[in-house]
Amino acid sequence: MKLARILACFATIALYLSPAELARAQSTVKLSGTVPFESLRLPTYGDLEATQNLALQIWFKPRNQGELNTLAAAQQNPGSPQYHKWLTPQEYTVRFGVTQEEFDKVSHWLTSEGFQVTGGSPAQGFVKFNGSVASISHTFNTAISKFSADGTKFANATDPQLPAEYGGLVSSITGLSNLFASKALSANPARPAEEGLAARSMSNPAASLKEPLMLASLPAASPAVESPDVTMGGQTSLTPNDFYTFYDEGPLKTAGVTGTGCIAIVGDSDFNTAPIAAFNNQFGLPDNSANITKILVDGTSPGINSDEVETLVDLEWSHSVAPGAAIKYFLGNGSSSTNGPIVDAIQGAVTNGACGVISVSFSLCGGSSSFYTTTIGNIITQAQIQGQTILVSAGDDGAAGAVFNGASCVTGTTKNVNELASNPFITSVGGTAFNAGSLTSHTTERAWNDSDDPIGSFAGGGATGGGASIYFSKPTYQNGLTPNDNARDQPDVAFVASPNYPGAFVYQDPTTVGTNNCLQTSAGACLQVYGGTSLAAAAWAGVADLLVQKSGANVGSINSQVYQSAGAGQSAAGFYDITAGDNNFNGVAGFTAQAGYDQVTGWGTIDINNFVTAFVETPTGSSSAMAAATAVPAATATATNTATPTPTPTPTPTATATPGPQAVVTVTKSGTGGGSPTNTVAGGTFTIANKTKSTQTINSVTINVSDPFVFSSFTLTATIGTTSSTSSPPATLKNTVFTFSPALSLPAGQTATFALSTVIALTPGMIDRPGVRFAYASIIPSAGNGTNGNGLGHLLLGLGLLGMCLAGTSERRRLKIAIFAAMLTVVAIGAAGCGGSSSGPSGNGLFSSTQTVESASVTVGAVPQTVGGVPVKLGTITV
């Protein structure tokens, strides 16, 4: 009887200490960079209800990462046997995708944790699952906070953790946060379509559209206008035939180069075909309206919504430039997506693999760093391995870009870029406007910026995006050709985008846009004028398809060759250099167009015939020209004194400068986080070692800081031997330059140690407010009512049960049970202590980082807090 009682007690304890609890006693892996920046500045409304159900996706790491990187470089190297030898999606899965065994292993683990597996496959690279917030918090050791009163907006407070046995297979988890959105990048001027037909015979306006567009010079413009207005002698907007004339596509069309294969268009709205049929009929294009293949990547259609406008711009104008190519439309459904419909649509186009060109006319805002560098980054890498060329709009909000305001994308008030377009394998497309001139061929252009237009009806029309990424380091192909900012710069190229100068005709659906400013010319179709970098990206997608036909095969990412050929001579490469205009917008000082590359229009627009011919005849890519898509914190080092070697991205936390005429310095960063999927290192200290035979002078150190908005200032202290020197510049949005005066003198063979400290840009009132969190930090447990994920409460309850079991047993048996209890205590304490920097979610409390062993003093407003390491990720370091 007593034996039965003891066994029953042990059975109770065994049931309480579930396999999940025991798994937490093992080593865990933290998925870094998953906390969205917006969670730092948006108000919180407590923790998400424990019973609420969420849909999540686990994304798998590519296998054989080294082989994958080598192949990606070889495919871009004309001297390699692997040059342009692309893989099919099936071949990619076999060589680099997750295996069925690994997929099943993770799926079974999720089921054992109480989740419901709902989809995914090795070919898709992810597994879908559902579960309650309580289960998610318990399994992944993180809390989910509300960022709207009704709980429809939420985000994880800390990076998730999972057992190393499974963590080694996983690159990211999506669905823990939905603080992101997408924005269609088509611009419609504030004027009726009739103005685009100003001097036409309004008794038959449609017939006059087939006449060529002629621009008429004006007298001297008002001083308020940066460049002359464009007016039209007759029609004021662009048709496909005008586009062929201005950008010299005619010779290719005559030679039968009109496109081949298919172009993938991604979107989030269904569409009616009547406008497409009307567009093709009006402008003499092959009618493909009934032959556009529609792929529902999320299983169901979202129906027609306001983004049908964007869909029709993309479908009509990509077809205009490459009328011989088929169109596949990949349609995402936001109501059934954990990643947003646009990311799902891109992933669908890549997994499908049928089209050699993918056009994306959306900007993403919000999200975490790993969302761009890892989740989307792995999708884009697969596209490159398959030879798919991806064109993405740079944005319509100038240098201000788009930011997430808690509900949607809105124009920023500081410099931002479309980070979706920042991936080095993606070609970012900016926009231009036409200058005045009488045309029978190309006219001069300027950067698209209609925001300062003095004509009231045109004001606020938008401006081309452009700037520097905060997530991606500078790819090798941009070295020496773009600003020395240690970041991926965009755009790469441009096309006409102004909706006013001259704007392009697009047939729309009157049931969506109404008929007030839409000239109805046939049933179910009306004529409007549009612009935006979506127009430019769709046109470039058409050009990329012409490259595919002319080359006889897919061409993959075109960036490496574009930069090498344009850098050697824009005109010879087929580029029109844009040297006028800027992308200042919404009070944000942006960038100015200039000779050569700039962060407004990239290398410029093109003579299509010359560009396609030169691109196909003179491949110039090299094995080192295409850098892998890595996050900014991948470290590089250059010297600004006697020798300046070329910075080389590296996948490890330690970077050595490429030797120039003299070997210079080695930069080593200390702290945890090295080797993470995003190649980042937690803030703290780093060293610079002089490897030369003479004393080197260090005038300044530039540190690229991720998530800089958390901080109001930085201090960098340099120590050489027993001498210390401090520099405290104001924090900037991106690069923080620490200038030492007098300059640091680093003797041969010696090492300088640098320690970074910060002041966090939060007030004491904010830090005392329940629910306040900042990224890369863990929670100091408080008296809050949040759930503790470290198992200590489970331990106490388990010991209480054990104590009840001990009552009434013999002394010898109590001794044996007590010994077993001690063993359980060790296991439970181990479970409570594992996981490194994350101490389990709490509803209230302050935060502390334990990411690195170095200590630093961080001031939160006026409240000093001592933390283990600065909660900041150091980016590219330049000395």
CORTAPE-V708400 format. One record per residue. N is the residue number from 1. PHI is phi as a letter, one per 30 degrees, with the letter a starting at -180 (999 if undefined). PSI is psi in whole degrees, 0 to 359 (999 if undefined). D_FIRST is the distance of its C-alpha to the first C-alpha in Angstrom with 2 decimals. Layout:
# CORTAPE-V708400
N_PHI_PSI_D_FIRST ; N_PHI_PSI_D_FIRST
This chain:
# CORTAPE-V708400
1_999_313_0.00 ; 2_d_321_3.81 ; 3_d_317_5.38 ; 4_d_322_5.09 ; 5_d_318_6.25 ; 6_d_315_8.76 ; 7_d_323_9.93 ; 8_d_321_10.52 ; 9_d_314_12.48 ; 10_d_324_14.43 ; 11_d_321_15.16 ; 12_d_314_16.55 ; 13_d_320_18.66 ; 14_d_322_19.82 ; 15_d_323_20.97 ; 16_d_316_22.74 ; 17_d_84_24.45 ; 18_d_167_26.24 ; 19_e_327_28.55 ; 20_d_321_31.37 ; 21_d_316_29.94 ; 22_d_326_29.52 ; 23_d_329_33.04 ; 24_d_349_34.39 ; 25_d_348_33.39 ; 26_d_175_35.85 ; 27_d_147_39.63 ; 28_b_163_41.26 ; 29_c_131_44.78 ; 30_c_132_46.78 ; 31_d_103_49.37 ; 32_d_157_52.30 ; 33_i_24_55.06 ; 34_c_351_53.24 ; 35_d_119_53.79 ; 36_d_141_56.94 ; 37_d_326_59.72 ; 38_d_337_60.29 ; 39_d_346_56.97 ; 40_d_336_58.73 ; 41_c_354_61.56 ; 42_c_147_60.31 ; 43_d_145_58.69 ; 44_c_160_54.95 ; 45_b_38_53.12 ; 46_i_189_49.61 ; 47_d_148_46.79 ; 48_d_144_46.68 ; 49_e_135_44.22 ; 50_d_333_40.78 ; 51_d_351_40.71 ; 52_d_139_44.14 ; 53_c_135_44.23 ; 54_b_149_46.42 ; 55_c_126_47.86 ; 56_b_165_47.92 ; 57_b_132_49.24 ; 58_c_125_48.25 ; 59_c_135_51.38 ; 60_c_148_51.18 ; 61_d_147_53.18 ; 62_d_141_55.97 ; 63_d_159_55.22 ; 64_h_53_57.72 ; 65_e_320_59.11 ; 66_d_316_61.65 ; 67_d_323_63.04 ; 68_d_314_63.19 ; 69_d_319_65.26 ; 70_d_317_67.54 ; 71_d_319_68.19 ; 72_e_321_68.93 ; 73_d_318_71.58 ; 74_d_324_73.05 ; 75_d_341_73.45 ; 76_c_1_75.76 ; 77_c_109_77.78 ; 78_e_339_80.88 ; 79_d_358_80.98 ; 80_c_144_77.52 ; 81_d_341_76.93 ; 82_c_5_74.15 ; 83_e_122_76.62 ; 84_h_28_75.91 ; 85_c_91_73.67 ; 86_d_156_71.13 ; 87_c_153_67.75 ; 88_d_164_66.67 ; 89_e_324_63.46 ; 90_d_319_61.80 ; 91_d_322_63.01 ; 92_d_315_61.85 ; 93_d_317_58.32 ; 94_d_319_58.24 ; 95_d_324_59.53 ; 96_b_349_58.17 ; 97_d_169_55.73 ; 98_d_144_51.97 ; 99_d_162_50.70 ; 100_d_322_48.73 ; 101_d_316_45.77 ; 102_d_319_45.92 ; 103_e_314_46.40 ; 104_d_324_43.35 ; 105_d_312_41.26 ; 106_d_321_42.06 ; 107_d_317_41.73 ; 108_d_322_38.21 ; 109_d_315_37.24 ; 110_d_319_38.67 ; 111_d_319_36.74 ; 112_d_336_33.47 ; 113_d_0_34.41 ; 114_j_7_34.76 ; 115_d_160_38.54 ; 116_c_115_40.57 ; 117_d_127_43.05 ; 118_c_351_46.28 ; 119_l_190_48.98 ; 120_j_168_50.79 ; 121_a_163_51.55 ; 122_e_323_52.50 ; 123_d_325_56.14 ; 124_d_338_55.79 ; 125_i_14_53.96 ; 126_a_163_51.31 ; 127_b_132_48.17 ; 128_c_144_47.94 ; 129_a_158_44.76 ; 130_c_153_43.78 ; 131_a_165_41.13 ; 132_d_159_40.57 ; 133_e_322_41.87 ; 134_d_316_38.36 ; 135_d_320_37.34 ; 136_d_312_40.62 ; 137_d_319_40.32 ; 138_d_314_36.76 ; 139_d_320_37.56 ; 140_c_7_40.98 ; 141_h_51_40.49 ; 142_b_159_43.48 ; 143_c_152_44.43 ; 144_c_120_46.76 ; 145_c_153_49.40 ; 146_d_138_51.65 ; 147_b_18_55.39 ; 148_b_152_56.42 ; 149_d_327_55.39 ; 150_d_0_54.15 ; 151_i_10_52.12 ; 152_d_340_54.29 ; 153_c_130_55.19 ; 154_a_166_52.46 ; 155_a_154_51.85 ; 156_d_143_49.27 ; 157_d_330_49.49 ; 158_b_166_48.60 ; 159_d_137_48.66 ; 160_d_155_45.59 ; 161_b_151_43.30 ; 162_a_158_41.28 ; 163_e_142_39.48 ; 164_e_331_42.06 ; 165_e_327_40.86 ; 166_c_329_42.38 ; 167_e_330_44.77 ; 168_d_346_46.92 ; 169_c_347_47.78 ; 170_c_135_48.51 ; 171_c_324_51.83 ; 172_a_164_51.31 ; 173_b_126_49.46 ; 174_c_155_51.59 ; 175_j_348_50.69 ; 176_d_339_49.20 ; 177_b_147_52.60 ; 178_b_31_55.46 ; 179_d_64_57.95 ; 180_a_165_60.66 ; 181_a_172_63.34 ; 182_b_158_66.27 ; 183_b_124_69.93 ; 184_d_142_72.58 ; 185_c_48_75.66 ; 186_c_141_78.57 ; 187_b_128_81.22 ; 188_c_122_83.43 ; 189_d_156_86.58 ; 190_d_61_87.44 ; 191_a_151_90.41 ; 192_d_157_91.00 ; 193_d_334_91.30 ; 194_e_331_94.95 ; 195_d_338_95.75 ; 196_d_351_94.73 ; 197_b_31_97.54 ; 198_e_308_99.93 ; 199_c_15_103.29 ; 200_d_165_102.34 ; 201_d_106_103.85 ; 202_d_352_101.32 ; 203_d_337_102.70 ; 204_b_64_100.99 ; 205_d_326_98.74 ; 206_d_323_96.52 ; 207_d_325_99.45 ; 208_d_350_100.46 ; 209_d_342_97.10 ; 210_d_354_98.31 ; 211_d_151_101.04 ; 212_d_148_100.36 ; 213_d_131_99.17 ; 214_b_129_101.82 ; 215_c_139_101.20 ; 216_c_133_104.16 ; 217_d_146_104.83 ; 218_c_164_105.14 ; 219_d_176_107.41 ; 220_e_132_105.97 ; 221_d_163_102.58 ; 222_e_143_101.77 ; 223_e_339_100.86 ; 224_d_346_97.44 ; 225_c_129_96.67 ; 226_d_327_95.55 ; 227_b_162_97.11 ; 228_e_146_99.37 ; 229_d_157_98.13 ; 230_c_126_98.10 ; 231_b_160_100.04 ; 232_c_135_100.73 ; 233_d_87_104.00 ; 234_j_233_102.52 ; 235_d_140_98.85 ; 236_c_5_96.68 ; 237_b_168_93.50 ; 238_d_137_92.38 ; 239_c_167_92.24 ; 240_e_319_90.95 ; 241_d_324_94.56 ; 242_d_318_95.16 ; 243_d_316_92.10 ; 244_e_321_93.44 ; 245_d_309_96.75 ; 246_d_323_95.58 ; 247_c_14_93.04 ; 248_h_52_95.07 ; 249_c_347_92.81 ; 250_e_312_95.83 ; 251_e_324_96.60 ; 252_d_318_93.09 ; 253_d_318_93.23 ; 254_d_325_96.61 ; 255_d_3_95.14 ; 256_i_9_92.34 ; 257_d_92_89.59 ; 258_b_9_87.88 ; 259_j_157_84.21 ; 260_a_174_81.88 ; 261_h_230_78.25 ; 262_b_156_76.44 ; 263_c_131_75.74 ; 264_c_123_72.32 ; 265_c_134_72.52 ; 266_c_147_69.38 ; 267_a_179_68.98 ; 268_b_18_66.88 ; 269_b_142_69.09 ; 270_d_178_70.21 ; 271_a_156_73.98 ; 272_c_150_76.75 ; 273_c_346_79.11 ; 274_e_316_82.35 ; 275_d_323_83.09 ; 276_d_317_82.63 ; 277_d_319_84.98 ; 278_d_319_87.52 ; 279_d_312_87.32 ; 280_d_319_87.88 ; 281_d_317_90.72 ; 282_d_320_92.41 ; 283_c_15_92.42 ; 284_i_33_93.03 ; 285_c_155_89.65 ; 286_e_134_87.90 ; 287_d_108_85.84 ; 288_c_10_82.18 ; 289_e_327_80.83 ; 290_c_358_79.36 ; 291_c_8_78.05 ; 292_d_122_75.84 ; 293_d_128_72.39 ; 294_c_124_69.63 ; 295_c_119_66.12 ; 296_d_95_63.36 ; 297_d_336_61.13 ; 298_c_13_58.44 ; 299_j_329_58.54 ; 300_b_158_60.47 ; 301_d_141_63.80 ; 302_d_355_64.02 ; 303_i_186_67.24 ; 304_c_129_70.52 ; 305_b_189_70.47 ; 306_d_338_72.94 ; 307_d_3_72.34 ; 308_e_329_74.17 ; 309_e_311_77.16 ; 310_d_316_75.79 ; 311_e_315_74.87 ; 312_d_323_78.43 ; 313_e_312_80.01 ; 314_d_315_78.00 ; 315_d_319_78.49 ; 316_d_317_82.22 ; 317_d_334_83.20 ; 318_d_323_81.19 ; 319_d_326_82.84 ; 320_d_316_86.22 ; 321_d_327_86.10 ; 322_b_71_84.59 ; 323_d_346_85.64 ; 324_d_353_84.97 ; 325_c_142_81.24 ; 326_d_160_78.63 ; 327_b_130_76.28 ; 328_c_128_72.52 ; 329_c_116_70.98 ; 330_c_113_67.37 ; 331_c_119_66.07 ; 332_c_156_63.02 ; 333_b_108_61.23 ; 334_d_334_60.14 ; 335_d_344_57.86 ; 336_b_30_55.55 ; 337_b_140_55.97 ; 338_c_347_53.94 ; 339_c_1_56.89 ; 340_j_148_59.78 ; 341_d_329_61.95 ; 342_d_317_64.48 ; 343_d_319_62.03 ; 344_d_320_60.46 ; 345_d_319_63.96 ; 346_d_314_64.90 ; 347_d_323_61.72 ; 348_d_319_62.52 ; 349_d_325_66.05 ; 350_d_314_64.85 ; 351_d_321_62.15 ; 352_d_314_64.70 ; 353_i_3_67.20 ; 354_d_326_70.12 ; 355_c_136_72.44 ; 356_d_349_74.05 ; 357_b_138_74.62 ; 358_b_127_72.31 ; 359_c_129_73.84 ; 360_b_115_71.86 ; 361_c_39_73.70 ; 362_b_152_70.98 ; 363_c_143_70.00 ; 364_c_143_66.40 ; 365_b_155_65.60 ; 366_i_196_62.43 ; 367_i_172_59.44 ; 368_c_170_58.10 ; 369_d_318_59.72 ; 370_d_338_57.28 ; 371_d_320_58.02 ; 372_d_314_61.56 ; 373_d_330_61.18 ; 374_c_299_58.04 ; 375_d_300_57.19 ; 376_d_324_60.82 ; 377_e_318_61.99 ; 378_d_326_60.08 ; 379_d_316_61.49 ; 380_d_323_65.00 ; 381_d_318_64.59 ; 382_d_319_63.66 ; 383_e_318_66.79 ; 384_d_316_68.88 ; 385_d_332_67.51 ; 386_d_358_68.45 ; 387_i_21_71.95 ; 388_d_133_71.65 ; 389_c_126_73.97 ; 390_c_125_72.52 ; 391_c_129_74.87 ; 392_b_136_73.52 ; 393_d_139_75.54 ; 394_d_338_75.96 ; 395_k_158_75.84 ; 396_c_11_78.25 ; 397_c_29_77.68 ; 398_h_208_79.70 ; 399_d_344_78.32 ; 400_d_332_76.13 ; 401_i_194_73.94 ; 402_c_139_71.18 ; 403_b_160_68.13 ; 404_d_127_65.13 ; 405_c_13_65.42 ; 406_j_344_62.03 ; 407_b_323_63.16 ; 408_a_180_65.82 ; 409_d_128_68.20 ; 410_b_162_71.06 ; 411_d_135_73.89 ; 412_d_171_72.93 ; 413_c_5_74.70 ; 414_b_175_74.30 ; 415_d_130_74.78 ; 416_b_155_72.33 ; 417_b_166_72.43 ; 418_d_99_70.79 ; 419_d_339_68.04 ; 420_d_326_67.48 ; 421_d_359_70.96 ; 422_d_341_70.32 ; 423_e_131_68.48 ; 424_d_339_70.96 ; 425_d_347_70.82 ; 426_c_142_71.90 ; 427_c_116_75.55 ; 428_d_130_75.98 ; 429_c_118_78.93 ; 430_c_188_80.99 ; 431_b_155_83.87 ; 432_b_171_87.62 ; 433_b_151_90.41 ; 434_d_141_93.90 ; 435_d_168_96.93 ; 436_d_153_100.14 ; 437_l_153_102.52 ; 438_d_121_104.46 ; 439_c_136_102.34 ; 440_b_2_102.78 ; 441_a_201_100.14 ; 442_d_140_97.57 ; 443_c_165_98.07 ; 444_d_151_96.99 ; 445_b_163_93.60 ; 446_b_168_91.83 ; 447_d_140_88.21 ; 448_d_118_86.88 ; 449_a_95_86.74 ; 450_c_5_87.93 ; 451_d_334_86.47 ; 452_c_13_89.82 ; 453_d_127_91.91 ; 454_d_348_94.45 ; 455_d_116_94.69 ; 456_e_320_92.44 ; 457_d_344_91.27 ; 458_c_350_90.09 ; 459_d_148_88.43 ; 460_i_24_84.80 ; 461_d_351_84.76 ; 462_j_178_82.41 ; 463_a_155_82.77 ; 464_d_139_81.51 ; 465_d_168_78.28 ; 466_l_152_78.15 ; 467_l_207_76.86 ; 468_c_138_74.22 ; 469_d_148_70.55 ; 470_c_357_67.91 ; 471_c_335_65.37 ; 472_c_134_67.36 ; 473_d_167_69.32 ; 474_d_123_72.84 ; 475_d_156_73.02 ; 476_e_324_75.38 ; 477_d_344_77.90 ; 478_c_351_78.56 ; 479_d_131_79.23 ; 480_i_353_82.77 ; 481_c_343_83.57 ; 482_b_171_81.61 ; 483_e_145_81.13 ; 484_d_66_79.56 ; 485_c_5_76.53 ; 486_h_27_73.80 ; 487_b_156_72.53 ; 488_d_120_72.90 ; 489_c_150_75.96 ; 490_b_161_76.91 ; 491_d_179_78.63 ; 492_c_320_79.85 ; 493_b_181_82.49 ; 494_a_166_83.94 ; 495_a_171_85.75 ; 496_e_135_87.44 ; 497_b_345_85.02 ; 498_d_130_87.07 ; 499_d_353_87.01 ; 500_c_327_90.42 ; 501_b_79_92.34 ; 502_c_351_92.64 ; 503_i_159_89.36 ; 504_b_143_88.55 ; 505_d_135_88.79 ; 506_b_133_85.54 ; 507_d_132_85.15 ; 508_b_172_82.38 ; 509_c_112_80.64 ; 510_d_338_82.36 ; 511_d_341_79.30 ; 512_c_315_77.50 ; 513_c_349_80.30 ; 514_i_179_82.54 ; 515_c_7_86.29 ; 516_d_311_87.58 ; 517_c_28_88.10 ; 518_b_117_87.64 ; 519_d_108_90.74 ; 520_d_124_89.89 ; 521_c_346_91.84 ; 522_a_168_89.99 ; 523_d_129_87.31 ; 524_i_11_83.91 ; 525_b_137_85.28 ; 526_b_158_87.01 ; 527_c_128_88.42 ; 528_b_173_87.25 ; 529_c_134_87.71 ; 530_b_164_84.79 ; 531_b_213_84.13 ; 532_j_159_81.26 ; 533_d_350_79.77 ; 534_d_319_78.06 ; 535_e_316_81.54 ; 536_d_318_82.11 ; 537_d_320_78.79 ; 538_d_320_79.39 ; 539_d_319_82.88 ; 540_d_327_81.58 ; 541_d_320_79.03 ; 542_d_317_82.05 ; 543_d_317_83.77 ; 544_d_324_80.71 ; 545_d_327_80.81 ; 546_d_323_84.50 ; 547_d_319_83.44 ; 548_d_314_81.04 ; 549_d_316_83.85 ; 550_d_326_86.39 ; 551_d_336_84.01 ; 552_i_5_82.83 ; 553_a_168_79.13 ; 554_e_154_76.69 ; 555_c_352_77.53 ; 556_i_203_74.23 ; 557_d_131_74.48 ; 558_c_359_78.17 ; 559_d_314_77.78 ; 560_e_312_78.44 ; 561_d_322_81.68 ; 562_e_313_82.79 ; 563_d_321_82.53 ; 564_d_317_84.25 ; 565_d_316_87.06 ; 566_d_323_87.64 ; 567_d_331_87.43 ; 568_d_343_90.19 ; 569_l_107_92.34 ; 570_d_316_91.38 ; 571_d_315_94.51 ; 572_d_330_94.27 ; 573_d_359_90.64 ; 574_j_15_91.74 ; 575_c_144_90.66 ; 576_c_116_92.55 ; 577_d_129_91.88 ; 578_c_119_91.23 ; 579_b_11_92.65 ; 580_b_147_92.93 ; 581_j_175_90.49 ; 582_a_179_87.13 ; 583_b_36_83.72 ; 584_d_136_83.73 ; 585_a_140_81.82 ; 586_h_36_80.40 ; 587_i_3_81.65 ; 588_c_121_80.03 ; 589_d_120_82.49 ; 590_c_231_81.92 ; 591_b_159_83.82 ; 592_c_137_87.39 ; 593_d_144_88.60 ; 594_a_174_90.59 ; 595_d_139_92.04 ; 596_i_208_89.46 ; 597_d_144_85.76 ; 598_b_164_84.62 ; 599_d_31_81.53 ; 600_b_308_83.34 ; 601_b_13_84.43 ; 602_i_232_83.18 ; 603_d_354_85.86 ; 604_j_194_87.48 ; 605_c_182_88.30 ; 606_b_153_89.74 ; 607_d_108_92.61 ; 608_d_317_90.38 ; 609_d_313_92.74 ; 610_d_320_93.23 ; 611_d_309_89.57 ; 612_d_316_88.28 ; 613_d_313_91.04 ; 614_d_322_90.49 ; 615_d_316_86.70 ; 616_d_325_86.81 ; 617_d_334_89.68 ; 618_b_72_88.53 ; 619_d_132_84.77 ; 620_b_10_84.16 ; 621_d_160_80.39 ; 622_b_165_78.95 ; 623_d_337_75.62 ; 624_c_357_75.27 ; 625_d_336_76.66 ; 626_c_102_73.51 ; 627_d_148_70.88 ; 628_d_155_67.30 ; 629_d_93_66.11 ; 630_c_157_64.45 ; 631_d_157_63.67 ; 632_e_321_66.12 ; 633_d_355_63.89 ; 634_d_126_64.59 ; 635_d_145_66.79 ; 636_b_167_70.36 ; 637_b_136_72.94 ; 638_b_166_76.71 ; 639_c_141_79.35 ; 640_c_15_82.09 ; 641_c_242_84.31 ; 642_d_329_86.41 ; 643_b_140_84.38 ; 644_b_91_82.43 ; 645_d_161_80.19 ; 646_d_125_78.81 ; 647_d_138_75.25 ; 648_b_118_72.82 ; 649_e_145_69.46 ; 650_b_146_66.53 ; 651_d_12_62.88 ; 652_b_163_61.62 ; 653_d_351_61.52 ; 654_c_129_64.22 ; 655_b_139_67.73 ; 656_c_133_70.81 ; 657_d_142_74.24 ; 658_d_126_76.24 ; 659_d_133_78.98 ; 660_c_212_82.42 ; 661_e_328_85.57 ; 662_b_134_83.60 ; 663_d_142_79.85 ; 664_c_271_78.72 ; 665_b_160_75.23 ; 666_b_131_71.57 ; 667_c_127_69.20 ; 668_b_126_65.56 ; 669_c_136_63.11 ; 670_c_167_59.96 ; 671_j_172_56.70 ; 672_d_172_53.77 ; 673_j_348_54.08 ; 674_d_143_56.23 ; 675_i_6_55.75 ; 676_d_164_54.38 ; 677_e_332_55.55 ; 678_c_6_58.27 ; 679_h_47_59.39 ; 680_c_159_59.23 ; 681_b_134_58.72 ; 682_d_152_57.57 ; 683_d_162_60.24 ; 684_l_255_60.62 ; 685_b_159_63.04 ; 686_b_163_65.15 ; 687_b_153_67.73 ; 688_b_119_71.15 ; 689_c_130_72.31 ; 690_d_110_76.01 ; 691_c_4_76.34 ; 692_d_181_80.14 ; 693_c_10_82.57 ; 694_b_162_84.09 ; 695_d_136_83.10 ; 696_c_145_81.98 ; 697_c_129_82.47 ; 698_c_109_79.78 ; 699_d_322_81.34 ; 700_a_159_78.47 ; 701_b_127_74.97 ; 702_c_127_73.97 ; 703_b_124_70.31 ; 704_d_122_69.18 ; 705_c_125_66.38 ; 706_d_152_63.90 ; 707_h_52_63.01 ; 708_d_342_65.87 ; 709_d_345_65.80 ; 710_d_337_62.87 ; 711_c_144_65.25 ; 712_c_336_68.40 ; 713_a_163_69.59 ; 714_b_152_68.88 ; 715_b_129_69.82 ; 716_c_122_70.17 ; 717_c_125_70.55 ; 718_c_133_71.98 ; 719_b_123_71.71 ; 720_b_110_73.90 ; 721_i_242_73.53 ; 722_c_6_73.72 ; 723_c_131_75.64 ; 724_c_149_74.04 ; 725_b_141_75.65 ; 726_b_142_74.32 ; 727_b_133_75.23 ; 728_b_80_74.10 ; 729_d_162_75.54 ; 730_d_149_74.67 ; 731_d_145_71.92 ; 732_c_176_73.20 ; 733_d_335_71.63 ; 734_b_276_71.44 ; 735_d_133_73.01 ; 736_c_112_72.93 ; 737_c_120_75.78 ; 738_c_112_75.58 ; 739_c_127_79.08 ; 740_c_129_79.50 ; 741_b_112_82.71 ; 742_d_164_83.84 ; 743_d_152_82.47 ; 744_d_139_79.82 ; 745_c_114_81.18 ; 746_c_104_78.75 ; 747_d_158_80.08 ; 748_e_135_79.72 ; 749_i_356_76.35 ; 750_c_169_74.71 ; 751_b_135_71.94 ; 752_c_134_71.86 ; 753_c_131_68.55 ; 754_c_133_68.32 ; 755_c_129_65.78 ; 756_c_129_65.54 ; 757_b_162_64.61 ; 758_b_166_64.91 ; 759_c_123_65.13 ; 760_d_137_62.99 ; 761_d_55_64.94 ; 762_b_144_62.62 ; 763_d_158_63.45 ; 764_e_323_61.24 ; 765_d_324_60.97 ; 766_d_318_59.65 ; 767_d_336_57.14 ; 768_d_349_55.80 ; 769_d_133_55.46 ; 770_e_138_51.93 ; 771_j_355_51.40 ; 772_d_133_54.18 ; 773_b_153_53.49 ; 774_b_157_55.63 ; 775_d_160_55.20 ; 776_h_32_53.87 ; 777_b_158_51.90 ; 778_c_168_48.33 ; 779_c_131_47.07 ; 780_d_118_46.55 ; 781_e_140_43.43 ; 782_b_191_44.44 ; 783_d_13_43.18 ; 784_d_169_43.81 ; 785_c_18_41.40 ; 786_d_165_41.35 ; 787_d_130_38.27 ; 788_d_123_37.46 ; 789_c_7_37.02 ; 790_c_3_35.83 ; 791_i_1_32.08 ; 792_d_319_31.94 ; 793_d_322_30.71 ; 794_d_321_27.97 ; 795_d_312_27.09 ; 796_d_317_26.92 ; 797_d_321_24.78 ; 798_d_319_22.44 ; 799_d_326_22.19 ; 800_d_316_21.62 ; 801_d_320_18.60 ; 802_d_321_17.42 ; 803_d_322_18.15 ; 804_d_325_16.02 ; 805_d_326_13.08 ; 806_d_330_14.06 ; 807_d_129_14.06 ; 808_i_4_11.67 ; 809_c_164_10.68 ; 810_d_161_12.50 ; 811_e_317_16.10 ; 812_d_316_15.89 ; 813_d_323_13.18 ; 814_d_323_15.26 ; 815_d_315_18.30 ; 816_d_318_17.14 ; 817_d_323_16.24 ; 818_d_319_19.55 ; 819_d_316_21.46 ; 820_d_323_20.22 ; 821_d_320_21.20 ; 822_d_320_24.61 ; 823_d_318_25.04 ; 824_d_324_24.37 ; 825_d_315_26.84 ; 826_e_316_29.48 ; 827_d_314_29.07 ; 828_d_320_29.35 ; 829_d_322_32.30 ; 830_d_319_33.94 ; 831_d_324_33.62 ; 832_d_330_35.15 ; 833_c_343_37.98 ; 834_d_164_39.01 ; 835_j_359_41.82 ; 836_i_251_44.64 ; 837_d_354_46.78 ; 838_c_123_44.66 ; 839_c_20_42.43 ; 840_i_141_41.06 ; 841_d_147_42.77 ; 842_b_146_43.49 ; 843_d_334_45.46 ; 844_b_173_47.72 ; 845_k_167_48.88 ; 846_d_177_51.32 ; 847_b_148_51.27 ; 848_b_143_51.48 ; 849_c_134_52.13 ; 850_b_37_50.46 ; 851_d_337_51.95 ; 852_b_153_53.92 ; 853_d_339_53.83 ; 854_d_143_57.34 ; 855_c_154_57.58 ; 856_a_154_60.14 ; 857_c_121_61.09 ; 858_c_130_60.98 ; 859_c_125_62.44 ; 860_c_102_61.16 ; 861_h_239_64.15 ; 862_c_7_64.69 ; 863_c_105_61.09 ; 864_d_138_60.60 ; 865_b_133_57.29 ; 866_c_124_56.48 ; 867_b_158_54.84 ; 868_d_85_53.93 ; 869_j_145_56.75 ; 870_d_128_59.08 ; 871_d_66_57.39 ; 872_b_146_60.17 ; 873_c_123_60.70 ; 874_d_138_63.84 ; 875_c_214_65.96 ; 876_d_130_68.95 ; 877_c_127_70.46 ; 878_b_132_74.21 ; 879_b_999_76.14
